[in-house]
Amino acid sequence: MSKAKRSKQAADVNSCKIGFIGAGKMTQSIIHGLVQYGKVDPKRLHVAAPSPNNTDNLKQQHAGLKVTKRNLDIFGKFDCDVIFLAVNGNVIHNLYKLGGTRPAPLTTNFIPNMKHPFYVLSLISGYEIKALKDVLLNPEHPDKYQMEMHRIMINCAAAYGLGVCAVDVEPDSKKLAEVVRALLSSVAKLEYIPETQMDAACAVCGAGLAFSYYFINALSDGALKIGLSRASAVKFAAKTVNCATQTLLESGKHPNELKDEVCAPSGGAIYGLSILDKADVASGISGAVEAAHKRAISLAKDDNPQ
Ligand SMILES: NC(=O)c1ccc[n+]([C@@H]2O[C@H](COP(=O)([O-])OP(=O)(O)OC[C@H]3O[C@@H](n4cnc5c(N)ncnc54)[C@H](OP(=O)(O)O)[C@@H]3O)[C@@H](O)[C@H]2O)c1
């Protein structure tokens, strides 16, 4: 749709233009999910990143997707309706360092006053909405924008249409625009979490996804040791974890209660669990979540993260 013809109303899920600032893992997962499961035409997707390292692949995988090196294009030239901020926190940290009394804009110049409502969804760990508004909106007239901004957490399972997504408002309420709700719901199940807990949610759902694959792999290694083929071992390990997830969510019981239901007196499960306890697996896993959280926050405040 040309700019001249654009309605001043909010775009809907079938026509909105979607922008991404940053082209890394999170952007790739969301784009894959939106195209495959949200049936979004790649022509509606626009991605800004400083190098072609990731955008070249994205262009190849999704014919019609547009890329730019200028973050400003996402708001100006491409005039997107829903914009995901998916850069690492150190990018924002550097803008605050560069700017002196006020931060430098993420978009070289502050974003233009767009003629229609638009929605900015930040995935950036370690930065609150207020700090992000300061690197986007013209400080001379920050209230003139028709912008709604949210912090979200979405994990990489979005690539398969199976993500978990936390939003800083009740997802079923009027506080979340229909277009945003519909887009996010096409790739993930939406949950509410306050903005102050978004980084914690990111550690448990984002990094926790990797920890879950690690656990499934370990479970399948055990099955391989006792004679299952690798394929059967992985399939049964994954299905078992899926059973645990479903029973937990559907029963509303505490995991320890369900664990007790599985353990017969003097049976195999309790003997196995005592091996896990001896190896301190529980504190290893909770420590991993803590470490992921700490790392994400420190990366957001680091000048040259490795
Ligand atoms: N909320 C969540 O659910 C969740 C989960 C995981 C991660 N995160 C957060 O999401 C953000 C992105 O994570 P990721 O794993 O996708 O990161 P990533 O894979 O490291 O990708 C970072 C992207 O940012 C681009 N970039 C660097 N400087 C930029 C700039 N000045 N302007 C525009 N783009 C720039 C990079 O460009 P090149 O392509 O040129 O290198 C790259 O494409 C991080 O803040 C991370 O903490 C959130």
The ligand as an ORCA input file, in Angstrom:
! r2SCAN-3c Opt
* xyz 0 1
  N      12.818    -11.571     24.897
  C      13.160    -12.804     24.508
  O      12.401    -13.700     24.410
  C      14.540    -13.020     24.147
  C      15.057    -14.296     24.011
  C      16.356    -14.378     23.626
  C      17.032    -13.202     23.395
  N      16.455    -12.012     23.612
  C      17.056    -10.727     23.370
  O      16.758    -10.403     22.007
  C      17.788     -9.592     21.495
  C      18.313    -10.207     20.212
  O      18.830    -11.486     20.486
  P      19.427    -12.400     19.318
  O      19.718    -13.704     19.940
  O      18.545    -12.327     18.125
  O      20.792    -11.597     19.022
  P      21.869    -11.894     17.884
  O      21.626    -13.207     17.241
  O      23.200    -11.610     18.493
  O      21.558    -10.747     16.779
  C      21.767     -9.395     17.002
  C      21.420     -8.649     15.724
  O      21.550     -7.254     15.988
  C      22.160     -6.650     14.845
  N      22.738     -5.375     15.231
  C      23.902     -5.107     15.865
  N      24.041     -3.777     16.037
  C      22.937     -3.189     15.496
  C      22.484     -1.850     15.357
  N      23.176     -0.812     15.814
  N      21.316     -1.640     14.743
  C      20.576     -2.667     14.246
  N      20.952     -3.956     14.360
  C      22.110     -4.210     14.977
  C      23.169     -7.681     14.394
  O      23.543     -7.350     13.074
  P      24.395     -8.295     12.078
  O      23.401     -9.244     11.486
  O      24.929     -7.315     11.094
  O      25.440     -8.960     12.919
  C      22.342     -8.947     14.524
  O      21.566     -9.147     13.386
  C      18.815     -9.501     22.620
  O      18.615     -8.300     23.341
  C      18.535    -10.684     23.488
  O      18.911    -10.474     24.839
  C      15.231    -11.903     23.956
*
